[in-house]
Amino acid sequence: MSSTSEQPARRPIYNGIELPAEWPPRHLDPERFDPMPVPYLENPPPVIPIDVGRQLFVDDFLIAHTTLKRTFHQPVMHAENPVLKPDRPWERESRGWFAAPFSGGVWLDPADGLFKMWYHGGYLTSICYATSTDGIHWEKPDLDVVPGTNIVLREGLPGASPHRDSVTVWLDVNARDPSQRFKYFGVESGRGWRLVYRTSNDGIHWSDALSTNRISGDRSTVFHNPFRDVWALSQRIHSGVVGRCRSYMEAQTAEQLAAGVPLNQGMDTEGGSVRWTGADRLDPHNPDPRWSHLQPQLYNLDAAPYESLMLGFFSVWQGPENGDCHTLGLQKRNDILIGFSRDGFHWDRPNRECFIPCSWEEGSWRFGNVQSVGGGCVEAGDHLYFYFSGRAIPKGDWDADAATGLAVLRRDGFASMDTGADVATLTTRPVTFNGKHLFVNVDCPQGEMRVDVLDQAGNVIDLFSAETCESVRADSTRHRVRWRGSDDLSPVAGGPVRFRVHLTRGRLYSLWASRERSGITDGYVGRRARTPKGVS
């Protein structure tokens, strides 16, 4: 199997980071609970290319020095939650009721402008398909796979297994073969758990299994890292000390990844996979005093690209154990925390507040066991949509009774650099770009923002000084910065240069250099999905 470990060592990637000679590196120590070190933050590149995507300020990767203060933000629960819930007979099969992804997938398909969702209908029985024009109101179409239902995979269909646990459905917009546009990676039963790979041209009619390999971790998922163009397996493994944790394996194609899946058991890793990451001492404990003594564990890690970095959705388990859930009629507590990566392997997790929490409140549809969705987030105009599953206190058998929710965040809104009435500044490290127009995502209608462009020595370039910069007083997720006497940044394109932002009474979320006046980026999500009608 071809893997990136065979590529030239220490080759800089899209943002100037040089990967270590050993790739993927071996990280997780099964005896420790320390946060993961992030080499590129400890030693950032001397010059950072910023041609790919919006540049977010979730860390100090781009920042040389600043007097602004970073604030992390959480998404807001949508008022119509749950946006998809069980209302079909097949969604009540097996035990309890279930209409939720586990991880599944939610995508805004640029081919037809439709939101599309793949979710479990019924507890570990069927994979179902739903569509939406606005991402809020969902339809369950009658399909021809199982006539009169929206089922696309289930027991009894050709090549299908009796049960499926974790499933990832990935929209591959760059697939050369239209029949492989949608990719399915499902942990299915059959003499133990197997990772099964299928493809489809429409996400409805799926191929027979193209590869099937034994896998020990039922809650295992797959993601694509477009910045390095590799497919990665986030496989569940287990340590007697740290409990549930993850191994990592990558390949250059989905087919190579699926065909090379190793049977990792315990903390043993084989076939090019390495110990990766787990929960650590900074993760939250269960607030319920009955289980607050339990060490958190990493139940799942989904990952997806957003603009210029990878987002990691860490489902952190905090108890109780499955036996206690069964005895007490409860759900286990899993909250989703977020992490950020600029190489797809090392994760910076600076904010340990739950990004999407369960409620732990009786009567709530998301009482416990909140889980992320494959594909990450969907761009909807000035907002990002995050879908997730939550489970109510079960009326029958535990672990069922699940529905799908939506959380909404400002575009780029994971973190902002803030200031009050006093002028504060942010100066970037040296950057290079080929774009002509500087854009910012900023909120300062009662304040002001101006920008200097500095040469590598730190001197202001006269043509692009704060004095000649047109004052920005706006709340906009895409605002073009202009200077009097210059139409665009062409004179300094190619750099390296630094940007110095002066801000009062405002929040700065991101900046980027665009080739066009529209502000288009070459990042991910933004360039892939057009805004559907009715979404603002």
Secondary structure as UniProt FT lines:
FT   HELIX           4..6
FT   TURN            9..10
FT   TURN            14..15
FT   TURN            30..31
FT   HELIX           39..42
FT   STRAND          48..49
FT   STRAND          55..56
FT   STRAND          63..66
FT   STRAND          69..72
FT   STRAND          76..77
FT   TURN            79..80
FT   HELIX           89..92
FT   STRAND          98..109
FT   TURN            110..113
FT   STRAND          114..121
FT   TURN            122..125
FT   STRAND          126..132
FT   STRAND          138..139
FT   TURN            144..148
FT   STRAND          151..153
FT   TURN            155..156
FT   TURN            158..159
FT   STRAND          164..171
FT   TURN            173..174
FT   HELIX           178..180
FT   STRAND          182..188
FT   STRAND          194..200
FT   STRAND          211..214
FT   STRAND          221..225
FT   TURN            226..229
FT   STRAND          230..239
FT   TURN            240..242
FT   STRAND          243..251
FT   HELIX           254..259
FT   TURN            266..267
FT   TURN            271..272
FT   STRAND          274..278
FT   TURN            281..282
FT   TURN            289..293
FT   STRAND          297..307
FT   STRAND          309..317
FT   HELIX           322..328
FT   STRAND          334..341
FT   TURN            362..363
FT   TURN            365..366
FT   STRAND          368..380
FT   TURN            381..382
FT   STRAND          383..391
FT   TURN            398..399
FT   STRAND          402..410
FT   TURN            411..414
FT   STRAND          415..419
FT   STRAND          424..428
FT   STRAND          431..432
FT   STRAND          437..443
FT   TURN            445..446
FT   STRAND          448..454
FT   TURN            456..457
FT   HELIX           462..464
FT   TURN            466..468
FT   STRAND          475..481
FT   TURN            484..485
FT   HELIX           490..492
FT   TURN            493..494
FT   STRAND          497..504
FT   STRAND          506..514
FT   TURN            517..518
FT   TURN            525..528
FT   TURN            533..534
//
